[in-house]
Amino acid sequence: MINVENHVINVKDNTNIVVNSTNWIESLYDHIETAQNGGWDDDAASCHIDADTLKRPLHDHLMLSSVFLSRLAYVNYEKDIANMIAQHTTTIPLRSISFYKPTHTRTKMVVALDHLDNMFVAFTGSTAVSDVQLDVACGLFEKQFYDREHTLYATIARFEWVYCAVQQLMTIAYRCKAKRLIFTGHSMGANAASWAAIHALNLQRQSAPSPHLGTLSIKCYSFAAASYFHQETRELIDQLERERPHEPIFTTVLNEFDLVPLMSHHPFLMLDFFFIILAFVSMLHTLLYHREPSMFAPLLLLLAVKLPLSYALAKLVDTLYIKCFSIGLLSPNVHLFNAKENRYIATDPMSVESRFKSLLHHLVKLYNIRALFNQDHSCELYYQRVQSQILCSVSGSAANAASNTQHQQLSTNMAHMSTTTSDTVSSYTDTTSNGNGNGADSSSISNHIQYLTHPAHFVVDIVEDERIALLKKRITMKGLGILMIIHMMWVVLSIIILSF
């Protein structure tokens, strides 16, 4: 059982901030039950739901609500949270929203109940450089199995509270008669959601400790998730998906040039990039500085021997890594963004993973280098694209033209956005509501928002055991150190090969 810390804070305005509480689960259940019973008679509760929302297909509704909550999970300030929710009361109607964050982690959890009695659980992704480095190292050494926790993450207590919360969240969903329990998140928040969903499915398979929990419908929507599934995990998930063909369990949404799923599947991507650059420089040098009649002999030697040998060295590194640590895989039901059609299209995950290692596609990645290293991983971009696709599919061609214009403006300015900055939400919610001006006033929805952890603790630094902090540093240094040494050795050896 996870307890909320007893913060002694003077709260005058928001009575839904839970302080001095010893059981956040019971507080969460009471809040959801009150929402179901119509306990708040205010403007937000009676806000008219958009007609297009009522006609929206279930899958579209679940995806739109998931990406919205994944974006909301990054927001840290009460005013920004209320503004963002108020702007979407007609298109994404949520009856209750609760926030919780343990003090030992930066990962925040958002629990929401929609108008169809679907219960959502969203997790924050990595919000600090140190967390990103740690996740890279942990994912390098170990992949996620179906029937056990990630050893390194368990050692440093990264997501152990998520595993502990899963059964309790399932119990709340059952007691509240929720139709579905949907886990969601962006980046490492998506991986936390995937692991939570896997743990929930595993509890259902074991029919323990509560057989009645097996009646719940578990789903997971992940955005920009790292490719951290082990082969055994994917095989078991594929089996479960075949048992439920009418309603997929896992849905993974990816942008074409998102670096996180790419490098977590192919951690030596930079070797391929270095090879392309070295090959180009070497051919250019050969053509420019060999003017003798036999200039084609050095070029033939370069193309037939030197470059293949250098590339084989890179593939040898990748093969040895897979043999030692296994390859990371995506979850099934991948939806990849197609720039020509300006929408996410269902794509075979193996086809996506093959593109992660394609030299031809690497050239396209290098051409779109800015999208690769900044734009395409932004939660903001995922949110805008999903919103544009789903809302415009119902609104018609006129709205579609407007959304295309909005997307072009977004693409122009996205390079200046941070993937995790929540300070811009105030201006964002005023300008990107997609015409939803009929939303409720932010002050009228305060009863629907519950803070199981005081918002003041969303932005403070984490409090953790000294031993855990030391373990994190060791894992990070070991993982990044190995990557750096391998890359440097390959570059040196390749230069030596090409210089002969």
C-alpha angles and dihedrals in degrees: 000000000000117000129205113239115254100248115185100212129153106235116184107159109034112053091181093074104107112220131168088021120150098192120040092181093064091045090051092049092049091051094050092045091052090051091051091050092052092246095162116069100190141116093272093053092051095039111137113251114228113257091231089056091058091051095046117117114252095244092052091048093051093047094047093047091047096052090045092054091044088056092043090054089069094056114099108179126080096225093050091047092051092046094051093048093045092055091059105038093114099044100033104029111193120180096197137007126191130186128205133171127172115223095238096062141043091222112109126198124216119194118192139173119208132206091268093055094253112148116217127196115191128185131204118242126226110308101177132058090234090057091050091051091048092050091050091053095045092047091048094058103036139023128209118269124201101234104038143041124265102267098216094045090048091051093055095037091238098147103000091113089056091057091047091051097050098079091044091050090049089052091051091049090051094046091048091048091237113182094217139010108216123190117198144162147141127257109335087357085064090053091050088052092048093050091047090051091048091050090049091050090047091053089051092050091052091047086219148165090353116022092193090067088071089078092067120104107229121202136169131202113188127185120200092348119179115248096249103136117119118229091251090053093052092048091053092046090050088054092051091047091054089054090056105038093151094061119024117222099209126041118180119194118198138177114224097245100034107142098202100067089036099054095037088059095039107025092176094059090123090062088061090049092048090049092053091049093046091047092052094047092046094050091046091050092049093050095046102042104036104075098153119109091258094059091123091063094065090044091051090048090051095049098039102039119007101046095042089049092051092047091047088055090056091048090049090056090050093047093050090049092052091049092051103038107011126239123279117239137197124243117255126270098048119189109200123193114247111203094199093056093032092225144091113266128195107254134180107258092222089056090052092048092050089056088054088068101033114120090204091054089045088066089056089048092052090049088053094042095142092055089046097055102032124000108046097055094053114120086213091062093048089050094049094046095048091045092048093048098047101038093044093048087065101033096057138232096314092059089043092059090050092050091050089055090048091049092052090052090048093051090052094053101033094092088069094053126094117223094229106026112125097177090088095057095096093060091036095056091051094053107032104048088117092232096310094138092145094074121124124271111265092238092056096060098052091105090061094055119079126187112204086178119038111257089233087072094055092080103034121100119267123265113221142156116276091234091054092050090052092049091051091053092049093049092047094048092047095048098043091040092056091048092049095047093049092049093048093048092050093049092050094047092046093051090050091050094048094045094062 
